[in-house]
Amino acid sequence: MDGKYPFTILLNDYFMTIVIIGSGNVATHLALALARAEIYIPQVFSRNILHAKQLASRVGAEPIDNLKDLSLDADLYLISVADASIEEVVQKMPLVKGVVAHTAASVGMSVLSRFSHFGVFYPFQTFTKEKTLNFKEIPLLLEANGDNTLKLLKSVGDSISDKVQESNESKRMALHLAAVFACNFVNHLYTLADELLADSGLKFEILAPLIRETTEKALSMHPKLAQTGPAHRADTNVMASHLKSLKEGTVEYKIYQLLSQSIMER
């Protein structure tokens, strides 16, 4: 059990204060969601003061670019920076009394152990600043070093999302790895498909109905059962024809071979 806090974990009867450390995609969506929930954000930190000002102006916060200027009496400090920068930020932060949490999937919460109350506040979604999202539908995965810390994070999470759950480091890592396959790799394949179409004078939009149907099938039935295509049918003639259209030795050629092999093995 953690010790007593200088604040209440109840949001309804208390004006909670949350400092945002970061100004990128995740930090921006989190700050806006918290502001919509009428949670006070006194400060937004970014190493680039212009970026800090841009986000701070949207949530009524003070922009800062030096961690020495960090408010010492906030209830929660959300570190939402690149994974590789978390440790550096932690070491430069003053020893605040409030809860400190990072938003990364693949970084353990032990990186925050110099603080008394710490945890993880991981929103599971792909974020782009310019793309509006319904944060209520975004899963929030939480972990904390004590019961009271977890209650605080859950109270904040419940104020912005309908899908809050506790999760440990290994589960977050597995989820993040799966997301790389289901999101990052798939989007890269969209990019390659776009380039192939452009070479033939076609537009990417022609794939829209196919992409929608594929996604809907993957969500409504087991992805393995939704698999179609020449590799699934072991149609080596079609596959050979496709490979002839690609330049041997190129990344696209190798990806086609590797993914086709993986599909056939299953």
Residue pairs with C-beta under 8 A, 6 or more apart in sequence:
1 146
1 147
1 148
2 116
2 117
2 145
2 146
2 147
2 148
2 149
3 116
5 75
5 97
5 98
5 99
5 117
5 148
5 152
6 73
6 97
7 14
7 16
7 75
7 98
8 14
9 148
9 151
9 152
9 155
10 155
11 37
11 39
11 155
11 156
11 159
15 40
16 39
16 40
16 75
16 76
16 156
17 39
17 40
17 41
17 42
17 71
17 73
17 74
17 75
17 76
18 34
18 39
18 40
18 41
18 74
18 75
18 76
18 77
18 78
18 156
19 41
19 42
19 43
19 44
19 45
19 70
19 71
19 74
19 76
19 77
19 78
20 27
20 30
20 31
20 34
20 41
20 43
20 44
20 45
20 55
20 59
20 61
20 78
20 80
21 27
21 45
21 67
21 70
21 77
21 78
21 79
21 80
21 81
21 89
21 93
22 45
22 46
22 78
22 79
22 80
22 81
23 44
23 45
23 46
23 48
23 51
23 52
23 54
23 55
24 80
24 81
24 82
24 129
25 127
25 128
25 129
26 80
26 103
26 123
26 127
27 44
27 55
27 78
27 80
27 81
27 103
28 55
28 58
28 127
28 129
29 123
29 125
29 127
29 129
29 133
29 135
30 78
30 80
30 103
30 123
30 160
31 41
31 44
31 55
31 58
31 59
31 61
32 58
32 59
33 135
33 160
33 161
34 41
34 59
34 156
34 159
34 160
35 41
35 58
35 59
35 60
36 135
36 160
37 159
37 160
39 156
39 159
41 59
41 60
41 61
42 61
42 62
42 71
42 74
43 56
43 61
43 62
43 63
43 64
43 69
43 70
43 71
43 74
44 52
44 55
44 56
44 59
44 61
44 62
44 63
44 64
45 52
45 63
45 64
45 65
45 67
45 70
46 52
46 55
46 63
46 65
47 65
48 65
49 63
49 64
49 65
52 63
52 64
52 65
53 63
55 61
55 63
56 62
56 63
57 63
64 70
67 89
67 92
67 93
67 94
68 92
68 94
70 77
70 93
70 94
70 96
72 94
72 96
72 97
73 97
73 98
74 96
74 98
75 98
75 99
75 152
76 98
76 99
76 100
76 101
76 152
76 153
76 156
77 93
77 96
77 98
77 99
77 100
77 101
78 101
78 102
78 103
78 121
79 86
79 89
79 90
79 100
79 101
79 102
79 103
79 112
80 102
80 103
81 89
83 104
83 106
83 107
86 102
86 104
86 107
86 111
87 111
90 100
90 111
90 112
90 114
91 114
93 100
95 114
95 115
96 115
97 116
98 117
99 115
99 117
99 118
99 119
99 144
99 149
99 152
99 153
100 112
100 115
100 117
100 118
100 119
101 109
101 112
101 118
101 119
101 120
101 121
101 144
101 153
102 109
102 111
102 112
102 120
102 121
103 120
103 121
103 122
103 123
104 120
104 122
105 122
105 124
105 141
105 172
105 173
105 175
105 176
105 179
106 172
106 173
106 176
108 169
109 118
109 119
109 120
109 143
109 144
109 145
109 169
112 118
112 119
113 145
117 144
117 145
117 146
117 148
117 149
117 152
118 144
118 145
118 149
119 142
119 143
119 144
119 145
119 149
119 150
119 153
120 141
120 142
120 143
120 144
120 169
120 172
121 140
121 142
121 153
121 156
121 157
122 140
122 141
122 142
122 167
122 172
123 135
123 138
123 139
123 140
123 161
124 138
124 139
124 140
124 141
124 175
124 179
125 133
125 138
125 139
126 179
126 183
127 133
135 160
135 161
136 160
136 161
136 162
137 161
137 162
137 163
138 161
138 163
139 161
139 163
139 164
139 165
140 157
140 160
140 161
140 163
140 164
140 165
141 165
141 166
141 167
141 171
141 172
141 175
142 150
142 153
142 154
142 157
142 164
142 165
142 166
142 167
143 150
143 166
143 167
143 168
143 169
143 172
144 150
144 152
144 153
150 166
154 164
154 166
157 164
158 164
167 175
189 255
190 204
190 207
190 211
192 252
192 255
193 204
193 207
194 204
196 252
197 203
197 204
197 206
197 207
198 204
214 226
217 226
218 226
224 266
227 263
227 266
229 263
230 238
230 239
230 242
230 260
231 239
231 259
231 260
231 261
231 263
231 264
232 263
232 264
234 264
239 256
239 260
242 256
243 253
243 256
243 257
246 252
246 253
246 256
247 253
